[in-house]
Amino acid sequence: MTALWIAHVTVTDADAYGRYAKEAGPAIAAHGGVFLARGGRYQQMEGNDRARNVVARFPSFEAAVACYNSSEYQAALDHARGASERDLVIVEETPPPAE
């Protein structure tokens, strides 16, 4: 089953966060991740509002977790620490109903 990264972010240092985004993209792609949403329009319906929302799909839950734990992604994440407030969850997608 595929899996989704769902991130809700408030950027507090745009330059440092830009360095994170530049390095994180290739690390995510190297693990089969594809961005489905990346900072586009949104409507906060419940919970805490964060101005940047990102969704990426991975080929499996294991690939998504491996990406997060990879040295490449962790190096990128060093730029986001202190430059943002983030929530990130990895969720396995529900299989489509059988026909």
N, C-alpha and C positions, 0 to 999 in steps of 0.2 A: 504494500500500500504506500502511496505517496504521503508526504507530510508537508505541513506548512510551518514556516517561521512567521509569527505575527509579532511585530514590534511597534510599540507606541513610544514616541520620543519627544522630549522637549530639548532643543539644542540651546546650550548656554554659551558656547564658544564656536562660532561658525567656521573659523579657520581650522581649528583642530578637528572639528567634526568632518570637515571637508577632506582632511587627510585620511580619517577613518574610512569614509565612503569610497575614496579612491582605491584604498588597499583592500577593503572588504569585498568589493565587487568581484575581483578576480578569484579570491579565496572561495567565495560562494559558488561561482561558476565552475571552479575546479572540482567541486563536490556534486555537480549536477544541478545546482540551484538556479532557478529562473525567477526573475522578479515579475510579480503579477500586479503589484501596486507599490508605488514609491513616491510618497509625498504629494499625491494628487488631492483633489477635492474630497471632503469628507463632511459628515454631519454627526456630531457626538450625540448619541441618544441616551446613554447611561454611563455612569462611572466617571473616571478622571479624564479630563480633556488634555490631550497632548497634540501639538500642532503638526507633528510628522508621524505618519503611519505607513508601515512597510509590510508587505506580504511577499514571501518567496516560497516557491514550491520546490521540493526536493524529491528525488526518485524513491526515497524510503525514509522512514523515521530514523533508521541507523545512519544514513548518509547525512541527515540534518544535524544529528547529535555529533557525528564525527567532524563535520565542518566547524561547528562551534568550538569544539575542543582542539582543533588543528592549530599548529604553531603559526600558520599564516594568518588565520582569523584572529587569534589571540594577539598577534603583533598589531594588527589593524585596530583591534578593540582597545589597545593601550591609548590610542588617540581619542577615543570616545569617552574614556573614563575621565571625569572632571570637566568634560566639555558637553555633557548631556545628562539628562535624567531619563532612564530607559526602563521599559518593561519588555521582556521578550519571552515568548512561550513557543514551544514546538508542539504541534498537534498533528496526530496521524489523521489523514482524511478518511471519511466514511466511504466504504465501497458503494458504487452505484447499485440500485436494486436489481435483482435478477429479473430477466424478462421471461 
